[in-house]
Amino acid sequence: MELKKTALRASVGFLLFSALFAMYVVLVGQFGQFEINVLLSTLSISIASMCAMACAAYIEKTTSKTIGSLGMGLSAFSLILMLLLIWDLLNHDSYWQLSWSSFVVAFAIAHALLLNLPPLSTNHMWLRLLANGSIALLAALVVFLIWQHDVASDAYFRVMVVDGIAIALVTLLIPIFSKLDHKTNTETQKTFDIAQSIHLTHQKDDIYIDEDGAQYKLQRLKTK
């Protein structure tokens, strides 16, 4: 819980700072390399904090700590690499490739863990599998493209776009179906509770009412 709160506060704080600093730059009229670096740095910290927050939430709500801890560690590692890259402290082809690759993987892990949090019924568990597979595929395609520019082609980008659409779809569907499953389970449990115990009050003849005012007609069944 404390990790999630810390990550949330850091994310919100740096987003607010980014917005205020951007307003200041617009009003003052100075927008040089330094201002660009500050904005990119604060945005990077905000995104890394959101990724860490998603991983912390997964650690808190599940028994699986390994993947969540890996995601948090990779978020911090990618943030350090990105800050060094933004401020031009390290500048080499392999370095920026490593920085962006780690950032993509960290974001993919956080996204996947976030979609694994909403509970789903067995009938809708395929959505979670589709989400994990689609996110992993897109992350692999992006990372491979970062390191191998010559694979870029129209077909390659078409596959990435189709995969991205699938990710967007399951990102929307999982919370919706989770809500519907929860509603169905609640109604089922309510019906079960009613069946377990019901208190009736005689009204007239063979008509009885319960505590909510619903009427019932009482009829004795034949016994053997």
Phi and psi restraints in degrees (value plus and minus 20) as a CYANA .aco file:
   2 GLU   PHI     -86.0   -46.0
   2 GLU   PSI     -58.8   -18.8
   3 LEU   PHI     -82.8   -42.8
   3 LEU   PSI     -62.6   -22.6
   4 LYS   PHI     -85.0   -45.0
   4 LYS   PSI     -62.0   -22.0
   5 LYS   PHI     -85.0   -45.0
   5 LYS   PSI     -61.3   -21.3
   6 THR   PHI     -83.9   -43.9
   6 THR   PSI     -64.2   -24.2
   7 ALA   PHI     -84.7   -44.7
   7 ALA   PSI     -59.3   -19.3
   8 LEU   PHI     -84.8   -44.8
   8 LEU   PSI     -65.5   -25.5
   9 ARG   PHI     -82.8   -42.8
   9 ARG   PSI     -61.8   -21.8
  10 ALA   PHI     -84.1   -44.1
  10 ALA   PSI     -63.3   -23.3
  11 SER   PHI     -82.6   -42.6
  11 SER   PSI     -69.1   -29.1
  12 VAL   PHI     -84.5   -44.5
  12 VAL   PSI     -61.8   -21.8
  13 GLY   PHI     -81.8   -41.8
  13 GLY   PSI     -66.0   -26.0
  14 PHE   PHI     -93.5   -53.5
  14 PHE   PSI     -49.8    -9.8
  15 LEU   PHI     -85.6   -45.6
  15 LEU   PSI     -62.2   -22.2
  16 LEU   PHI     -83.8   -43.8
  16 LEU   PSI     -61.6   -21.6
  17 PHE   PHI     -82.9   -42.9
  17 PHE   PSI     -60.9   -20.9
  18 SER   PHI     -81.4   -41.4
  18 SER   PSI     -64.0   -24.0
  19 ALA   PHI     -85.4   -45.4
  19 ALA   PSI     -64.9   -24.9
  20 LEU   PHI     -85.8   -45.8
  20 LEU   PSI     -60.2   -20.2
  21 PHE   PHI     -87.2   -47.2
  21 PHE   PSI     -57.8   -17.8
  22 ALA   PHI     -83.7   -43.7
  22 ALA   PSI     -61.3   -21.3
  23 MET   PHI     -81.4   -41.4
  23 MET   PSI     -61.8   -21.8
  24 TYR   PHI     -82.2   -42.2
  24 TYR   PSI     -64.1   -24.1
  25 VAL   PHI     -82.2   -42.2
  25 VAL   PSI     -61.8   -21.8
  26 VAL   PHI     -85.1   -45.1
  26 VAL   PSI     -62.7   -22.7
  27 LEU   PHI     -89.5   -49.5
  27 LEU   PSI     -61.4   -21.4
  28 VAL   PHI     -95.3   -55.3
  28 VAL   PSI     -53.8   -13.8
  29 GLY   PHI      70.2   110.2
  29 GLY   PSI      -8.6    31.4
  30 GLN   PHI    -129.2   -89.2
  30 GLN   PSI     102.5   142.5
  31 PHE   PHI    -161.3  -121.3
  31 PHE   PSI      58.8    98.8
  32 GLY   PHI    -121.9   -81.9
  32 GLY   PSI    -186.1  -146.1
  33 GLN   PHI     -84.0   -44.0
  33 GLN   PSI     -57.1   -17.1
  34 PHE   PHI     -81.8   -41.8
  34 PHE   PSI     -65.9   -25.9
  35 GLU   PHI     -83.4   -43.4
  35 GLU   PSI     -59.6   -19.6
  36 ILE   PHI     -82.6   -42.6
  36 ILE   PSI     -63.0   -23.0
  37 ASN   PHI     -83.1   -43.1
  37 ASN   PSI     -60.7   -20.7
  38 VAL   PHI     -83.6   -43.6
  38 VAL   PSI     -65.3   -25.3
  39 LEU   PHI     -83.1   -43.1
  39 LEU   PSI     -65.4   -25.4
  40 LEU   PHI     -83.7   -43.7
  40 LEU   PSI     -57.1   -17.1
  41 SER   PHI     -85.8   -45.8
  41 SER   PSI     -67.4   -27.4
  42 THR   PHI     -85.7   -45.7
  42 THR   PSI     -58.1   -18.1
  43 LEU   PHI     -85.6   -45.6
  43 LEU   PSI     -59.9   -19.9
  44 SER   PHI     -82.8   -42.8
  44 SER   PSI     -62.9   -22.9
  45 ILE   PHI     -84.5   -44.5
  45 ILE   PSI     -59.5   -19.5
  46 SER   PHI     -84.2   -44.2
  46 SER   PSI     -65.4   -25.4
  47 ILE   PHI     -85.7   -45.7
  47 ILE   PSI     -63.0   -23.0
  48 ALA   PHI     -83.1   -43.1
  48 ALA   PSI     -57.3   -17.3
  49 SER   PHI     -86.2   -46.2
  49 SER   PSI     -59.4   -19.4
  50 MET   PHI     -86.4   -46.4
  50 MET   PSI     -58.5   -18.5
  51 CYS   PHI     -83.6   -43.6
  51 CYS   PSI     -64.2   -24.2
  52 ALA   PHI     -84.2   -44.2
  52 ALA   PSI     -56.4   -16.4
  53 MET   PHI     -84.1   -44.1
  53 MET   PSI     -62.2   -22.2
  54 ALA   PHI     -83.0   -43.0
  54 ALA   PSI     -62.2   -22.2
  55 CYS   PHI     -86.7   -46.7
  55 CYS   PSI     -59.0   -19.0
  56 ALA   PHI     -85.5   -45.5
  56 ALA   PSI     -58.0   -18.0
  57 ALA   PHI     -84.1   -44.1
  57 ALA   PSI     -58.5   -18.5
  58 TYR   PHI     -86.6   -46.6
  58 TYR   PSI     -62.3   -22.3
  59 ILE   PHI     -82.1   -42.1
  59 ILE   PSI     -59.8   -19.8
  60 GLU   PHI     -89.0   -49.0
  60 GLU   PSI     -57.6   -17.6
  61 LYS   PHI    -118.5   -78.5
  61 LYS   PSI     -25.0    15.0
  62 THR   PHI    -147.7  -107.7
  62 THR   PSI     150.0   190.0
  63 THR   PHI    -111.0   -71.0
  63 THR   PSI     -27.9    12.1
  64 SER   PHI    -109.9   -69.9
  64 SER   PSI      89.0   129.0
  65 LYS   PHI    -117.4   -77.4
  65 LYS   PSI     -42.9    -2.9
  66 THR   PHI     -83.4   -43.4
  66 THR   PSI     -74.0   -34.0
  67 ILE   PHI     -87.0   -47.0
  67 ILE   PSI     -55.2   -15.2
  68 GLY   PHI     -86.1   -46.1
  68 GLY   PSI     -63.4   -23.4
  69 SER   PHI     -85.3   -45.3
  69 SER   PSI     -58.6   -18.6
  70 LEU   PHI     -81.8   -41.8
  70 LEU   PSI     -63.1   -23.1
  71 GLY   PHI     -83.1   -43.1
  71 GLY   PSI     -62.5   -22.5
  72 MET   PHI     -84.6   -44.6
  72 MET   PSI     -63.6   -23.6
  73 GLY   PHI     -83.8   -43.8
  73 GLY   PSI     -60.4   -20.4
  74 LEU   PHI     -90.0   -50.0
  74 LEU   PSI     -52.7   -12.7
  75 SER   PHI     -83.0   -43.0
  75 SER   PSI     -64.7   -24.7
  76 ALA   PHI     -86.6   -46.6
  76 ALA   PSI     -61.9   -21.9
  77 PHE   PHI     -83.3   -43.3
  77 PHE   PSI     -65.6   -25.6
  78 SER   PHI     -86.7   -46.7
  78 SER   PSI     -52.9   -12.9
  79 LEU   PHI     -84.3   -44.3
  79 LEU   PSI     -64.5   -24.5
  80 ILE   PHI     -80.9   -40.9
  80 ILE   PSI     -64.0   -24.0
  81 LEU   PHI     -83.3   -43.3
  81 LEU   PSI     -61.6   -21.6
  82 MET   PHI     -86.8   -46.8
  82 MET   PSI     -59.8   -19.8
  83 LEU   PHI     -85.1   -45.1
  83 LEU   PSI     -60.9   -20.9
  84 LEU   PHI     -84.3   -44.3
  84 LEU   PSI     -55.4   -15.4
  85 LEU   PHI     -91.6   -51.6
  85 LEU   PSI     -62.6   -22.6
  86 ILE   PHI     -82.1   -42.1
  86 ILE   PSI     -63.4   -23.4
  87 TRP   PHI    -108.0   -68.0
  87 TRP   PSI     -10.2    29.8
  88 ASP   PHI      38.7    78.7
  88 ASP   PSI      12.6    52.6
  89 LEU   PHI     -99.3   -59.3
  89 LEU   PSI     -49.2    -9.2
  90 LEU   PHI    -154.5  -114.5
  90 LEU   PSI     107.5   147.5
  91 ASN   PHI    -161.1  -121.1
  91 ASN   PSI      83.2   123.2
  92 HIS   PHI    -175.1  -135.1
  92 HIS   PSI     131.6   171.6
  93 ASP   PHI     -75.8   -35.8
  93 ASP   PSI     -67.6   -27.6
  94 SER   PHI     -87.1   -47.1
  94 SER   PSI     -48.3    -8.3
  95 TYR   PHI     -91.6   -51.6
  95 TYR   PSI     -67.1   -27.1
  96 TRP   PHI     -88.4   -48.4
  96 TRP   PSI     -49.1    -9.1
  97 GLN   PHI     -86.1   -46.1
  97 GLN   PSI     -61.9   -21.9
  98 LEU   PHI     -85.4   -45.4
  98 LEU   PSI     -60.8   -20.8
  99 SER   PHI     -81.6   -41.6
  99 SER   PSI     -70.9   -30.9
 100 TRP   PHI     -89.2   -49.2
 100 TRP   PSI     -53.7   -13.7
 101 SER   PHI     -84.6   -44.6
 101 SER   PSI     -66.6   -26.6
 102 SER   PHI     -85.3   -45.3
 102 SER   PSI     -55.4   -15.4
 103 PHE   PHI     -85.1   -45.1
 103 PHE   PSI     -63.6   -23.6
 104 VAL   PHI     -83.7   -43.7
 104 VAL   PSI     -64.7   -24.7
 105 VAL   PHI     -86.0   -46.0
 105 VAL   PSI     -61.1   -21.1
 106 ALA   PHI     -82.6   -42.6
 106 ALA   PSI     -63.3   -23.3
 107 PHE   PHI     -85.8   -45.8
 107 PHE   PSI     -59.5   -19.5
 108 ALA   PHI     -84.2   -44.2
 108 ALA   PSI     -63.1   -23.1
 109 ILE   PHI     -82.7   -42.7
 109 ILE   PSI     -65.3   -25.3
 110 ALA   PHI     -81.8   -41.8
 110 ALA   PSI     -62.0   -22.0
 111 HIS   PHI     -83.6   -43.6
 111 HIS   PSI     -65.1   -25.1
 112 ALA   PHI     -84.3   -44.3
 112 ALA   PSI     -63.2   -23.2
 113 LEU   PHI     -85.0   -45.0
 113 LEU   PSI     -56.2   -16.2
 114 LEU   PHI     -84.6   -44.6
 114 LEU   PSI     -57.4   -17.4
 115 LEU   PHI     -98.2   -58.2
 115 LEU   PSI     -32.3     7.7
 116 ASN   PHI    -109.0   -69.0
 116 ASN   PSI     -25.0    15.0
 117 LEU   PHI     -96.9   -56.9
 117 LEU   PSI     -65.8   -25.8
 118 PRO   PHI     -83.8   -43.8
 118 PRO   PSI     109.8   149.8
 119 PRO   PHI     -89.5   -49.5
 119 PRO   PSI     119.7   159.7
 120 LEU   PHI    -148.7  -108.7
 120 LEU   PSI     129.5   169.5
 121 SER   PHI     -93.8   -53.8
 121 SER   PSI     147.4   187.4
 122 THR   PHI     -79.7   -39.7
 122 THR   PSI     -55.2   -15.2
 123 ASN   PHI     -86.4   -46.4
 123 ASN   PSI     -45.8    -5.8
 124 HIS   PHI    -128.4   -88.4
 124 HIS   PSI     -10.0    30.0
 125 MET   PHI     -85.5   -45.5
 125 MET   PSI     -40.8    -0.8
 126 TRP   PHI     -83.5   -43.5
 126 TRP   PSI     -45.8    -5.8
 127 LEU   PHI     -83.8   -43.8
 127 LEU   PSI     -60.0   -20.0
 128 ARG   PHI     -86.6   -46.6
 128 ARG   PSI     -61.2   -21.2
 129 LEU   PHI     -84.7   -44.7
 129 LEU   PSI     -60.8   -20.8
 130 LEU   PHI     -84.7   -44.7
 130 LEU   PSI     -60.2   -20.2
 131 ALA   PHI     -83.2   -43.2
 131 ALA   PSI     -69.0   -29.0
 132 ASN   PHI     -81.5   -41.5
 132 ASN   PSI     -63.5   -23.5
 133 GLY   PHI     -86.8   -46.8
 133 GLY   PSI     -62.7   -22.7
 134 SER   PHI     -86.4   -46.4
 134 SER   PSI     -62.7   -22.7
 135 ILE   PHI     -85.3   -45.3
 135 ILE   PSI     -63.3   -23.3
 136 ALA   PHI     -83.0   -43.0
 136 ALA   PSI     -60.5   -20.5
 137 LEU   PHI     -85.1   -45.1
 137 LEU   PSI     -66.6   -26.6
 138 LEU   PHI     -84.2   -44.2
 138 LEU   PSI     -61.6   -21.6
 139 ALA   PHI     -81.1   -41.1
 139 ALA   PSI     -62.2   -22.2
 140 ALA   PHI     -84.8   -44.8
 140 ALA   PSI     -60.8   -20.8
 141 LEU   PHI     -84.8   -44.8
 141 LEU   PSI     -62.2   -22.2
 142 VAL   PHI     -86.7   -46.7
 142 VAL   PSI     -66.0   -26.0
 143 VAL   PHI     -83.1   -43.1
 143 VAL   PSI     -62.1   -22.1
 144 PHE   PHI     -83.5   -43.5
 144 PHE   PSI     -57.1   -17.1
 145 LEU   PHI     -87.6   -47.6
 145 LEU   PSI     -55.7   -15.7
 146 ILE   PHI     -82.2   -42.2
 146 ILE   PSI     -59.8   -19.8
 147 TRP   PHI    -110.4   -70.4
 147 TRP   PSI     -44.4    -4.4
 148 GLN   PHI    -147.3  -107.3
 148 GLN   PSI      68.9   108.9
 149 HIS   PHI     -87.2   -47.2
 149 HIS   PSI     -45.7    -5.7
 150 ASP   PHI     -91.4   -51.4
 150 ASP   PSI     -29.6    10.4
 151 VAL   PHI    -101.5   -61.5
 151 VAL   PSI     -28.6    11.4
 152 ALA   PHI     -82.9   -42.9
 152 ALA   PSI     104.1   144.1
 153 SER   PHI    -174.6  -134.6
 153 SER   PSI     149.6   189.6
 154 ASP   PHI     -82.4   -42.4
 154 ASP   PSI     -62.4   -22.4
 155 ALA   PHI     -85.2   -45.2
 155 ALA   PSI     -58.6   -18.6
 156 TYR   PHI     -81.8   -41.8
 156 TYR   PSI     -66.6   -26.6
 157 PHE   PHI     -89.7   -49.7
 157 PHE   PSI     -51.4   -11.4
 158 ARG   PHI     -83.8   -43.8
 158 ARG   PSI     -61.9   -21.9
 159 VAL   PHI     -82.8   -42.8
 159 VAL   PSI     -61.0   -21.0
 160 MET   PHI     -83.6   -43.6
 160 MET   PSI     -62.2   -22.2
 161 VAL   PHI     -85.7   -45.7
 161 VAL   PSI     -64.1   -24.1
 162 VAL   PHI     -81.4   -41.4
 162 VAL   PSI     -63.4   -23.4
 163 ASP   PHI     -84.3   -44.3
 163 ASP   PSI     -59.6   -19.6
 164 GLY   PHI     -83.3   -43.3
 164 GLY   PSI     -58.0   -18.0
 165 ILE   PHI     -84.6   -44.6
 165 ILE   PSI     -61.3   -21.3
 166 ALA   PHI     -82.4   -42.4
 166 ALA   PSI     -59.7   -19.7
 167 ILE   PHI     -84.6   -44.6
 167 ILE   PSI     -64.1   -24.1
 168 ALA   PHI     -81.5   -41.5
 168 ALA   PSI     -58.0   -18.0
 169 LEU   PHI     -85.6   -45.6
 169 LEU   PSI     -70.1   -30.1
 170 VAL   PHI     -89.2   -49.2
 170 VAL   PSI     -49.2    -9.2
 171 THR   PHI     -82.8   -42.8
 171 THR   PSI     -54.1   -14.1
 172 LEU   PHI    -100.5   -60.5
 172 LEU   PSI     -58.4   -18.4
 173 LEU   PHI     -95.2   -55.2
 173 LEU   PSI     -56.6   -16.6
 174 ILE   PHI     -79.3   -39.3
 174 ILE   PSI     -68.9   -28.9
 175 PRO   PHI     -82.9   -42.9
 175 PRO   PSI     -55.6   -15.6
 176 ILE   PHI     -85.1   -45.1
 176 ILE   PSI     -70.3   -30.3
 177 PHE   PHI     -88.1   -48.1
 177 PHE   PSI     -51.0   -11.0
 178 SER   PHI     -84.5   -44.5
 178 SER   PSI     -60.7   -20.7
 179 LYS   PHI     -85.6   -45.6
 179 LYS   PSI     -62.7   -22.7
 180 LEU   PHI     -85.4   -45.4
 180 LEU   PSI     -60.9   -20.9
 181 ASP   PHI     -83.7   -43.7
 181 ASP   PSI     -60.0   -20.0
 182 HIS   PHI     -84.4   -44.4
 182 HIS   PSI     -60.9   -20.9
 183 LYS   PHI     -84.4   -44.4
 183 LYS   PSI     -63.0   -23.0
 184 THR   PHI     -83.4   -43.4
 184 THR   PSI     -63.1   -23.1
 185 ASN   PHI     -84.6   -44.6
 185 ASN   PSI     -57.7   -17.7
 186 THR   PHI     -85.2   -45.2
 186 THR   PSI     -64.3   -24.3
 187 GLU   PHI     -85.5   -45.5
 187 GLU   PSI     -58.8   -18.8
 188 THR   PHI     -84.1   -44.1
 188 THR   PSI     -63.9   -23.9
 189 GLN   PHI     -84.0   -44.0
 189 GLN   PSI     -58.7   -18.7
 190 LYS   PHI     -84.6   -44.6
 190 LYS   PSI     -62.0   -22.0
 191 THR   PHI     -84.3   -44.3
 191 THR   PSI     -60.0   -20.0
 192 PHE   PHI     -84.5   -44.5
 192 PHE   PSI     -62.1   -22.1
 193 ASP   PHI     -83.4   -43.4
 193 ASP   PSI     -59.2   -19.2
 194 ILE   PHI     -84.6   -44.6
 194 ILE   PSI     -61.5   -21.5
 195 ALA   PHI     -87.1   -47.1
 195 ALA   PSI     -50.2   -10.2
 196 GLN   PHI     -88.9   -48.9
 196 GLN   PSI     -62.3   -22.3
 197 SER   PHI    -169.8  -129.8
 197 SER   PSI     103.9   143.9
 198 ILE   PHI    -159.5  -119.5
 198 ILE   PSI     111.8   151.8
 199 HIS   PHI    -127.6   -87.6
 199 HIS   PSI      98.6   138.6
 200 LEU   PHI    -133.4   -93.4
 200 LEU   PSI     125.5   165.5
 201 THR   PHI    -140.1  -100.1
 201 THR   PSI     110.9   150.9
 202 HIS   PHI     -87.0   -47.0
 202 HIS   PSI     112.1   152.1
 203 GLN   PHI    -126.3   -86.3
 203 GLN   PSI     -81.3   -41.3
 204 LYS   PHI    -183.3  -143.3
 204 LYS   PSI     129.5   169.5
 205 ASP   PHI      29.7    69.7
 205 ASP   PSI    -141.9  -101.9
 206 ASP   PHI    -125.5   -85.5
 206 ASP   PSI       2.0    42.0
 207 ILE   PHI    -118.3   -78.3
 207 ILE   PSI     111.2   151.2
 208 TYR   PHI    -147.9  -107.9
 208 TYR   PSI     135.3   175.3
 209 ILE   PHI    -146.9  -106.9
 209 ILE   PSI     130.0   170.0
 210 ASP   PHI    -117.2   -77.2
 210 ASP   PSI    -190.7  -150.7
 211 GLU   PHI     -88.3   -48.3
 211 GLU   PSI     -42.6    -2.6
 212 ASP   PHI    -111.6   -71.6
 212 ASP   PSI     -21.1    18.9
 213 GLY   PHI      72.5   112.5
 213 GLY   PSI     -19.3    20.7
 214 ALA   PHI     -93.0   -53.0
 214 ALA   PSI     119.6   159.6
 215 GLN   PHI    -114.8   -74.8
 215 GLN   PSI     125.4   165.4
 216 TYR   PHI    -153.6  -113.6
 216 TYR   PSI     125.7   165.7
 217 LYS   PHI    -124.5   -84.5
 217 LYS   PSI      96.9   136.9
 218 LEU   PHI    -110.6   -70.6
 218 LEU   PSI     107.1   147.1
 219 GLN   PHI    -157.8  -117.8
 219 GLN   PSI     109.3   149.3
 220 ARG   PHI     -98.5   -58.5
 220 ARG   PSI     111.3   151.3
 221 LEU   PHI    -103.9   -63.9
 221 LEU   PSI     130.6   170.6
 222 LYS   PHI     -91.6   -51.6
 222 LYS   PSI     118.5   158.5
 223 THR   PHI    -126.7   -86.7
 223 THR   PSI     138.8   178.8
